[in-house]
Amino acid sequence: MSLSDIANSPLLFVLLAVVVFVAFVVIARFLAQQVAEALRKRGLRENVVITGSRVITVALIVVGALFAFGIAVRSDNVTILGIVAAVIITSFGAQDVLKDYVSGYYLLLERNIKVGDRISLERGSGTVSEVRLRVTLLRSETGDVVVVPNSELFTHPVTIHAKLAPAAEKKAKPAPPE
């Protein structure tokens, strides 16, 4: 067996693919720990820290598996096709979140809804307590906090109840019986 036969051996490419995959797993674990520490330092809840580190781990392991599979079958197309498929699947999953953020930009720029406004939606009503980039927080009549995605405020009819001026309040109130 010559050196060129060994270099073109399918077994060598499979072994190289396994090494690449193991390297991605090790890097994924390391980066997940770094992300978890950074999120804990920012004071985030533990479930957010765990979710963030798991997302990093899974994403890197999937990318590593795609690279390893591409090396094993000696085709760059497999790796590229896998990454494109992962991006498309992720974009479908993130579509609603992106829609909420874009709607939030418009809500914050247009300022149609402000903190303190009393609004009604299809699902209920409340007083706006905070307008964030992705969601708007409402305080209901019973004191509950209602989290409304901004895309819902942007795409569905919203009634903003007018605040009566002091002079209008006096006219609107009936006179007490004598």
C-alpha positions as CSV (number, residue, x, y, z in Angstrom):
1,M,0.0,0.0,0.0
2,S,1.5,3.3,-1.0
3,L,1.2,6.7,0.7
4,S,-1.2,8.0,-1.8
5,D,-3.5,5.0,-1.2
6,I,-3.5,5.8,2.5
7,A,-4.1,9.5,1.9
8,N,-7.2,8.7,-0.3
9,S,-8.5,6.0,2.0
10,P,-12.2,6.5,3.1
11,L,-11.3,5.3,6.6
12,L,-8.9,8.3,6.9
13,F,-11.6,10.7,6.0
14,V,-14.0,9.1,8.5
15,L,-11.4,9.3,11.2
16,L,-10.8,13.0,10.4
17,A,-14.5,13.6,10.5
18,V,-14.7,12.0,14.0
19,V,-11.8,14.2,15.2
20,V,-13.5,17.4,13.8
21,F,-16.8,16.4,15.5
22,V,-15.1,15.8,18.9
23,A,-13.3,19.1,18.6
24,F,-16.7,20.9,18.0
25,V,-18.2,19.1,21.0
26,V,-15.3,20.2,23.2
27,I,-15.5,23.8,21.9
28,A,-19.3,23.8,22.4
29,R,-19.0,22.7,26.0
30,F,-16.4,25.4,26.7
31,L,-18.3,28.2,25.0
32,A,-21.5,27.1,26.7
33,Q,-19.8,27.5,30.1
34,Q,-18.4,30.9,29.1
35,V,-21.9,32.1,28.0
36,A,-23.5,30.7,31.2
37,E,-20.9,32.6,33.4
38,A,-21.5,35.8,31.4
39,L,-25.3,35.5,31.7
40,R,-25.0,34.9,35.5
41,K,-22.8,38.0,35.9
42,R,-25.6,40.0,34.3
43,G,-28.0,38.8,36.9
44,L,-30.3,36.8,34.6
45,R,-32.6,34.1,35.9
46,E,-31.2,30.5,36.0
47,N,-33.6,29.2,33.4
48,V,-32.4,31.8,30.9
49,V,-28.8,30.9,31.7
50,I,-29.5,27.2,31.1
51,T,-31.4,27.9,27.9
52,G,-28.7,30.1,26.6
53,S,-25.9,27.6,27.2
54,R,-28.0,24.8,25.7
55,V,-28.7,26.8,22.6
56,I,-24.9,27.4,22.1
57,T,-24.1,23.8,22.7
58,V,-26.7,22.4,20.3
59,A,-25.9,24.9,17.6
60,L,-22.2,24.2,17.7
61,I,-22.7,20.4,17.8
62,V,-25.1,20.6,14.8
63,V,-22.6,22.7,12.8
64,G,-19.8,20.3,13.9
65,A,-21.9,17.3,12.7
66,L,-22.5,18.9,9.4
67,F,-18.8,19.7,8.9
68,A,-17.8,16.1,10.0
69,F,-20.4,14.6,7.7
70,G,-19.1,16.7,4.8
71,I,-15.5,15.6,5.5
72,A,-16.6,11.9,5.8
73,V,-18.3,11.9,2.4
74,R,-15.7,14.3,0.9
75,S,-18.2,16.9,-0.2
76,D,-18.5,20.5,0.6
77,N,-22.0,20.6,-0.8
78,V,-23.3,18.5,2.1
79,T,-21.9,20.9,4.7
80,I,-23.2,24.0,2.8
81,L,-26.7,22.4,2.2
82,G,-26.9,21.5,5.9
83,I,-26.0,25.0,7.1
84,V,-28.5,26.6,4.6
85,A,-31.2,24.2,5.9
86,A,-30.4,25.1,9.5
87,V,-30.6,28.8,8.7
88,I,-34.0,28.4,6.9
89,I,-35.4,26.4,9.8
90,T,-34.1,28.9,12.3
91,S,-35.5,31.8,10.4
92,F,-39.0,30.2,10.4
93,G,-38.7,29.7,14.2
94,A,-37.6,33.3,14.8
95,Q,-40.1,34.9,12.4
96,D,-42.6,35.8,15.1
97,V,-39.9,37.3,17.4
98,L,-38.5,39.4,14.5
99,K,-42.0,40.5,13.7
100,D,-42.5,41.6,17.3
101,Y,-39.2,43.6,17.3
102,V,-39.9,45.4,14.0
103,S,-43.4,46.2,15.3
104,G,-41.8,47.5,18.5
105,Y,-39.6,49.9,16.5
106,Y,-42.6,51.4,14.8
107,L,-44.6,51.6,18.0
108,L,-41.7,53.4,19.8
109,L,-41.1,55.7,16.8
110,E,-44.7,56.6,16.1
111,R,-45.6,57.0,19.8
112,N,-49.3,56.2,19.2
113,I,-49.4,54.2,22.5
114,K,-47.7,55.7,25.5
115,V,-47.2,54.7,29.2
116,G,-50.4,55.6,31.1
117,D,-52.8,55.1,28.1
118,R,-55.8,52.9,28.7
119,I,-56.2,50.6,25.7
120,S,-58.5,47.8,24.6
121,L,-57.6,44.9,22.4
122,E,-59.5,41.9,21.1
123,R,-58.4,39.9,24.1
124,G,-58.9,42.5,26.8
125,S,-58.0,45.9,28.0
126,G,-55.7,47.6,30.5
127,T,-53.4,50.5,31.2
128,V,-50.0,50.6,29.5
129,S,-47.3,50.3,32.1
130,E,-44.3,49.8,29.9
131,V,-43.5,49.8,26.1
132,R,-40.6,47.5,25.3
133,L,-39.0,46.7,22.0
134,R,-40.6,43.2,21.8
135,V,-43.6,43.5,24.1
136,T,-45.9,46.0,25.8
137,L,-47.0,45.5,29.4
138,L,-50.5,46.3,30.4
139,R,-52.0,46.5,33.9
140,S,-55.5,45.1,33.9
141,E,-58.4,46.4,36.1
142,T,-57.7,43.6,38.6
143,G,-54.0,44.5,38.8
144,D,-52.7,41.6,36.7
145,V,-49.8,42.2,34.2
146,V,-50.7,41.3,30.6
147,V,-47.8,40.8,28.2
148,V,-48.9,41.8,24.7
149,P,-46.6,41.1,21.7
150,N,-46.0,44.3,19.8
151,S,-46.9,42.6,16.5
152,E,-50.5,42.2,17.9
153,L,-50.6,45.9,18.7
154,F,-49.3,46.7,15.2
155,T,-51.5,44.4,13.2
156,H,-54.8,44.3,15.1
157,P,-57.2,47.1,15.9
158,V,-56.4,48.8,19.2
159,T,-58.7,51.3,20.9
160,I,-56.9,54.1,22.9
161,H,-59.3,55.5,25.4
162,A,-59.3,59.3,25.6
163,K,-58.3,61.0,28.8
164,L,-60.9,63.6,29.6
165,A,-59.6,67.1,30.4
166,P,-60.7,68.5,33.8
167,A,-63.2,70.8,32.2
168,A,-64.7,68.0,30.1
169,E,-64.9,65.8,33.2
170,K,-67.1,68.4,35.0
171,K,-69.4,68.5,31.9
172,A,-69.5,64.7,31.6
173,K,-70.4,64.1,35.3
174,P,-74.1,64.4,36.1
175,A,-75.1,66.8,38.8
176,P,-75.7,65.2,42.2
177,P,-79.4,64.9,43.2
178,E,-80.6,67.7,45.5
